[in-house]
Amino acid sequence: MDQIVPILIAVVLIAIAWKVLKGIVKTVALVAILAAVAIWVFGGMAA
């Protein structure tokens, strides 16, 4: 259940970034969001 929350937050952030940002800024933001969620989800399992 703890892994669903960051994924839902990521989906919301990605949707906002997709609508608001453009070009390379959008790409960087999307990569940063996905990286943060991956660290949160997979880093939490290692701890």
C-alpha positions as CSV (number, residue, x, y, z in Angstrom):
1,M,0.0,0.0,0.0
2,D,2.9,2.4,0.7
3,Q,4.1,2.0,-2.8
4,I,0.8,3.1,-4.3
5,V,0.9,6.6,-2.8
6,P,4.1,7.8,-4.4
7,I,2.9,6.4,-7.7
8,L,-0.4,8.3,-7.5
9,I,1.5,11.5,-6.6
10,A,3.8,10.9,-9.6
11,V,0.9,10.5,-11.9
12,V,-0.6,13.8,-10.7
13,L,2.8,15.6,-11.0
14,I,3.4,14.2,-14.5
15,A,-0.1,15.3,-15.6
16,I,0.6,18.8,-14.3
17,A,4.0,19.0,-15.9
18,W,2.7,17.7,-19.2
19,K,0.0,20.5,-19.4
20,V,2.1,23.4,-18.0
21,L,5.7,22.8,-19.2
22,K,7.1,22.8,-22.7
23,G,10.2,21.5,-24.6
24,I,13.3,20.4,-22.7
25,V,12.0,21.7,-19.4
26,K,9.1,19.2,-19.7
27,T,11.5,16.4,-20.4
28,V,13.7,17.2,-17.5
29,A,10.8,17.6,-15.1
30,L,9.3,14.2,-16.2
31,V,12.6,12.5,-15.8
32,A,13.1,14.1,-12.4
33,I,9.7,13.0,-11.2
34,L,10.1,9.4,-12.4
35,A,13.6,9.2,-10.8
36,A,12.3,10.6,-7.5
37,V,9.5,8.0,-7.4
38,A,11.8,5.2,-8.4
39,I,14.2,6.1,-5.5
40,W,11.2,6.5,-3.1
41,V,9.6,3.1,-4.1
42,F,12.7,1.0,-4.6
43,G,14.8,2.7,-1.9
44,G,12.1,2.1,0.6
45,M,12.1,-1.6,-0.1
46,A,15.9,-1.8,0.5
47,A,15.6,-0.1,3.9
